[in-house]
Amino acid sequence: MIRVGRTFLIAAAGVALFKVTQIPLPWLLGPIFACLAAALAGVPLGGVKIMNDGMRTVLGVAVGATLTPPVLASFPAMWPTLLMVPAMVAMIGLIGVPYFQRFCGYSFPTAYYATMPGGLQDMLVFGEEAGANVRTLSLVHATRVLVIVVALPFLLRGIWEADLSNPPGAPASTVPVQELLLMVFCAIAGWRGAKWAGMFGASILGPLILTAAVTLAGGLHNRPPAEAIWAAQFFIGMGIGTKYAGITMNEVRRDIVAGIGFCVILILLTLMFVEVIYAFGLAPGMEAILSFAPGGQAELTVLALIVGADVAFVVAHHVLRIFVVILGAPLAARMFSPEPPD
């Protein structure tokens, strides 16, 4: 508990520092950088997993509350960009695996599961079963999410002049109490039901599905309040930073540097796909980059909420990306592995 309390204080100090210096997204980036700096300095850090997962349910409810009948009617128009998601995943694999094997010296299982832009926990489970280095996978994926989440706000503001100071929702005092209670029910029941069913991304997708059903039935007319979204940002940011706890300088030189190099490749690939999408008028540039940036689903959802992007469009593409990776990764790894199975 002392370690957890210390982590909370460090994350809160990061929020305060970013607010005072007026750096964008203090509730997300502040905890990330504060916890990252503490981890690199050797400070013991810790978190409460059930609380971190619980805060992600807020994002599922936020997205589900936006799925009104007019929004659902727009889904068929997404098919051209949705078809590009598997193509991007394939390109990431074709470039990333040789990069990690030849330039970074990773074994094939480690290189493959370090490359696949899926959910962290899923890639760790698959990677461990395949004989990959789990600690390396954890650091590379944490670095991928960190760099993408940090770089995107500045790209959004620099290219599209996005206003990152917008509150992510209305104040809690303006949302009817019965709707707040209904949101809490959708968050908890959706999460636990999805987890019981074995659904990937249960903490987000379960609440999303249940909230969408309630919204379509006319039960909800508001998104979660700004205070709830800020709390979710805080825990997500703290979770990213604490993944570096206990890191050694050898891991910094080997895995963090490798992860940063891979992020450069990912950003260039993302910009290439965004340029094609924008050139053919398939989607606005801001929605395109938020949909194809291979960061974490929760983190990209937060950014979409803040900048006022089409959240349903963004989430649909990230769900498909994770679905493609989770279904295809074990099969592809088995097909292309140069090493005989044990």
C-alpha positions in Angstrom: 0.0 0.0 0.0 2.9 2.3 0.7 4.2 1.7 -2.9 0.7 2.4 -4.3 0.3 5.5 -2.3 3.7 6.8 -3.4 2.8 6.1 -7.0 -0.5 8.1 -6.7 1.4 11.1 -5.2 4.0 11.0 -8.0 1.2 10.8 -10.6 -0.7 13.7 -9.0 2.5 15.8 -8.9 2.8 15.2 -12.6 -0.7 16.5 -13.2 0.0 19.6 -11.1 3.3 20.3 -12.9 1.7 19.9 -16.4 -1.2 22.2 -15.3 1.1 24.9 -14.0 3.3 24.8 -17.1 0.2 24.6 -19.3 1.3 21.5 -21.2 -1.5 19.8 -23.1 -3.4 16.9 -21.5 -2.2 17.2 -18.0 -4.4 14.4 -16.6 -2.9 11.9 -19.2 0.6 13.1 -20.0 1.4 14.3 -16.4 1.1 10.9 -14.8 2.9 9.2 -17.7 6.0 11.4 -17.5 6.1 11.6 -13.7 5.8 7.8 -13.2 8.3 7.2 -16.1 10.9 9.6 -14.5 10.4 7.9 -11.1 10.8 4.4 -12.6 14.0 5.4 -14.4 15.3 6.8 -11.1 14.7 3.5 -9.5 11.7 4.5 -7.3 9.5 1.4 -6.5 6.1 1.9 -8.1 2.8 0.0 -8.0 -0.8 0.2 -9.0 -4.1 -1.4 -8.3 -5.1 -3.5 -11.3 -8.8 -3.7 -10.6 -8.9 0.1 -10.3 -7.0 0.6 -13.5 -9.3 -1.8 -15.4 -12.3 -0.2 -13.7 -11.4 3.2 -14.9 -11.3 1.9 -18.5 -15.0 1.1 -18.2 -15.6 4.8 -18.2 -14.3 5.0 -21.8 -16.5 2.1 -22.8 -19.5 3.9 -21.4 -18.5 7.1 -23.1 -18.3 5.5 -26.5 -21.4 3.4 -26.1 -23.4 6.6 -25.2 -22.4 8.1 -28.6 -23.9 5.1 -30.6 -27.2 6.6 -31.4 -29.3 5.4 -34.4 -27.9 8.1 -36.8 -24.3 7.1 -35.8 -25.0 3.4 -36.4 -26.5 4.2 -39.7 -23.2 5.7 -40.8 -21.2 2.4 -40.1 -21.6 0.9 -43.6 -19.8 3.9 -45.0 -16.7 3.0 -43.1 -16.0 -0.2 -45.1 -13.2 1.3 -47.3 -11.1 2.4 -44.4 -11.9 -0.7 -42.3 -10.6 -2.9 -45.1 -7.3 -1.0 -44.9 -6.8 -2.1 -41.2 -5.7 -5.7 -42.0 -3.4 -4.3 -44.8 -1.7 -2.1 -42.3 -1.3 -4.9 -39.7 0.3 -7.0 -42.4 2.7 -4.2 -43.4 3.6 -3.7 -39.8 4.4 -7.4 -39.5 6.5 -7.5 -42.7 8.6 -4.6 -41.6 8.7 -5.1 -37.8 9.7 -8.7 -37.5 12.9 -8.3 -39.7 13.7 -5.1 -37.8 13.6 -6.7 -34.4 15.3 -9.9 -35.6 18.2 -8.5 -37.7 18.8 -5.1 -36.1 17.9 -5.8 -32.5 18.9 -9.5 -32.2 15.6 -10.8 -30.9 14.5 -14.4 -31.4 11.6 -14.9 -33.8 8.9 -15.3 -31.1 10.0 -12.2 -29.3 10.3 -10.2 -32.6 6.9 -11.3 -33.8 5.0 -10.5 -30.7 6.9 -7.3 -30.1 5.8 -6.3 -33.6 2.1 -7.1 -33.4 0.1 -4.0 -32.4 -2.5 -5.8 -30.3 -3.5 -5.6 -26.6 -0.5 -5.8 -24.2 -1.9 -8.6 -22.1 -2.9 -10.7 -25.2 0.6 -10.3 -26.8 2.3 -11.3 -23.5 0.2 -14.4 -23.1 0.7 -15.5 -26.7 4.4 -14.6 -26.6 5.0 -16.5 -23.4 3.4 -19.6 -24.9 5.6 -19.2 -28.0 8.8 -18.9 -25.9 9.3 -15.1 -26.2 11.0 -12.9 -23.7 8.0 -11.5 -21.8 9.9 -8.7 -20.1 11.1 -7.5 -23.5 7.6 -7.6 -24.9 6.3 -5.6 -22.0 8.9 -2.9 -22.4 8.5 -2.7 -26.2 4.7 -2.5 -26.1 4.8 0.0 -23.3 7.2 2.2 -25.3 4.9 1.9 -28.4 1.9 3.1 -26.5 4.0 5.8 -24.7 5.5 7.3 -27.8 2.3 7.2 -29.9 0.2 8.8 -27.1 2.8 11.5 -26.5 3.4 12.3 -30.2 -0.2 12.4 -31.3 -1.4 15.4 -29.3 1.3 17.5 -30.8 0.6 16.2 -34.3 -3.1 16.9 -33.8 -2.4 20.5 -32.6 0.3 21.2 -35.1 -1.4 19.9 -38.2 -5.1 20.1 -37.5 -5.0 22.9 -34.8 -7.0 20.6 -32.5 -8.0 22.2 -29.2 -6.6 19.9 -26.5 -7.9 22.1 -23.7 -11.6 21.2 -24.3 -13.2 19.5 -21.4 -14.0 15.8 -22.4 -17.6 16.1 -21.1 -20.1 18.1 -19.2 -19.7 18.7 -15.5 -21.2 16.0 -13.3 -23.6 18.5 -11.7 -25.4 18.9 -15.1 -26.0 15.2 -15.7 -29.2 13.7 -14.2 -28.5 11.5 -11.2 -30.6 8.6 -12.7 -28.3 8.7 -15.8 -25.2 8.7 -13.7 -26.4 5.6 -11.8 -27.3 3.9 -15.1 -23.8 4.6 -16.4 -22.3 3.0 -13.3 -24.5 0.0 -13.8 -23.6 -0.3 -17.5 -19.9 0.0 -16.6 -19.8 -2.7 -13.9 -22.3 -5.1 -15.4 -20.9 -4.8 -18.9 -17.3 -5.3 -17.7 -18.1 -8.3 -15.6 -20.4 -9.9 -18.2 -17.8 -9.5 -20.9 -15.0 -10.9 -18.7 -17.2 -13.9 -17.8 -17.7 -14.5 -21.5 -14.0 -14.3 -22.2 -14.2 -11.2 -24.5 -10.9 -9.5 -25.3 -10.8 -5.9 -24.1 -13.6 -6.7 -21.7 -13.2 -3.6 -19.5 -13.9 -1.3 -22.5 -16.0 -3.4 -25.0 -18.4 -4.9 -22.4 -19.5 -1.5 -21.1 -19.6 -0.2 -24.6 -22.0 -2.8 -25.9 -24.3 -2.6 -22.9 -24.3 1.2 -22.9 -25.0 1.3 -26.6 -28.0 -1.0 -26.1 -29.3 1.3 -23.3 -28.7 4.4 -25.4 -30.5 3.0 -28.4 -33.4 2.1 -26.1 -33.6 5.7 -25.1 -32.2 5.3 -21.5 -29.2 7.5 -21.9 -28.8 11.0 -23.4 -25.5 12.0 -21.9 -21.9 10.8 -21.9 -20.0 10.3 -18.6 -19.1 13.7 -17.0 -15.7 15.4 -17.5 -14.6 14.4 -14.0 -15.0 10.7 -14.8 -13.0 11.1 -18.1 -10.2 12.9 -16.2 -10.0 10.2 -13.6 -9.8 7.6 -16.4 -6.9 9.6 -18.0 -5.1 9.7 -14.7 -5.2 6.0 -14.2 -4.3 5.2 -17.8 -1.3 7.6 -17.7 -0.2 6.2 -14.3 -0.5 2.6 -15.7 1.7 3.4 -18.7 4.4 5.0 -16.6 4.5 2.2 -14.0 5.2 -0.5 -16.6 8.8 0.8 -16.5 9.2 0.0 -12.8 12.4 -1.9 -12.1 13.9 -1.2 -15.5 17.7 -1.5 -15.8 20.1 0.5 -18.0 20.8 -2.7 -20.1 17.0 -2.9 -20.8 17.0 0.8 -21.7 19.8 0.3 -24.2 18.4 -2.9 -25.6 14.6 -2.7 -25.4 13.6 0.9 -25.0 15.9 2.1 -27.9 14.6 -0.8 -30.0 11.0 0.2 -29.1 11.6 3.9 -30.0 13.1 2.9 -33.4 10.0 0.8 -34.1 7.8 3.7 -33.2 9.4 5.8 -35.8 8.5 3.1 -38.4 5.0 2.9 -37.0 4.5 6.7 -37.2 5.7 6.8 -40.8 3.4 3.9 -41.8 0.5 5.6 -40.1 1.1 8.9 -41.9 1.3 7.0 -45.2 -2.1 5.4 -44.6 -3.6 8.7 -43.4 -2.3 10.5 -46.6 -4.0 7.8 -48.8 -7.3 8.0 -46.8 -7.3 11.8 -46.9 -6.3 12.0 -50.6 -9.2 9.8 -51.6 -11.6 11.7 -49.3 -12.4 8.5 -47.3 -12.3 10.3 -43.9 -11.1 13.5 -42.3 -7.4 13.6 -41.5 -7.8 13.9 -37.7 -10.2 10.9 -37.6 -7.9 8.9 -39.9 -4.8 9.4 -37.8 -6.6 8.6 -34.5 -8.0 5.5 -36.1 -4.8 4.1 -37.6 -2.3 5.2 -35.0 -1.3 1.8 -33.4 -1.4 3.0 -29.8 -3.6 1.6 -27.0 -7.3 1.5 -27.6 -8.1 3.3 -24.3 -5.5 6.0 -25.0 -6.7 6.8 -28.5 -10.3 6.8 -27.2 -9.4 9.5 -24.7 -7.8 11.6 -27.4 -10.8 11.2 -29.7 -13.1 12.4 -26.9 -11.0 15.4 -26.1 -10.5 16.7 -29.6 -14.2 16.1 -30.5 -13.4 13.5 -33.2 -15.9 10.9 -34.4 -15.4 8.5 -31.5 -17.4 5.6 -33.0 -15.3 5.8 -36.2 -12.1 5.7 -34.2 -13.1 2.9 -31.9 -14.5 0.7 -34.8 -11.0 0.7 -36.4 -9.1 0.0 -33.2 -11.5 -2.9 -32.3 -10.9 -4.4 -35.8 -7.1 -4.0 -35.5 -7.0 -5.8 -32.1 -9.5 -8.4 -33.5 -7.2 -9.0 -36.5 -4.1 -9.2 -34.4 -5.5 -11.5 -31.7 -7.1 -13.9 -34.2 -4.2 -13.8 -36.7 -1.1 -13.6 -34.5 -0.9 -17.2 -33.2 -1.7 -18.6 -36.7 0.7 -16.4 -38.5 3.5 -17.0 -35.9 3.1 -20.7 -36.3 3.1 -20.5 -40.2 6.1 -18.3 -40.5 8.2 -19.3 -37.6 11.7 -20.5 -38.8 12.0 -22.6 -35.6 10.4 -26.0 -35.3 7.6 -26.2 -32.6 8.6 -27.8 -29.3 
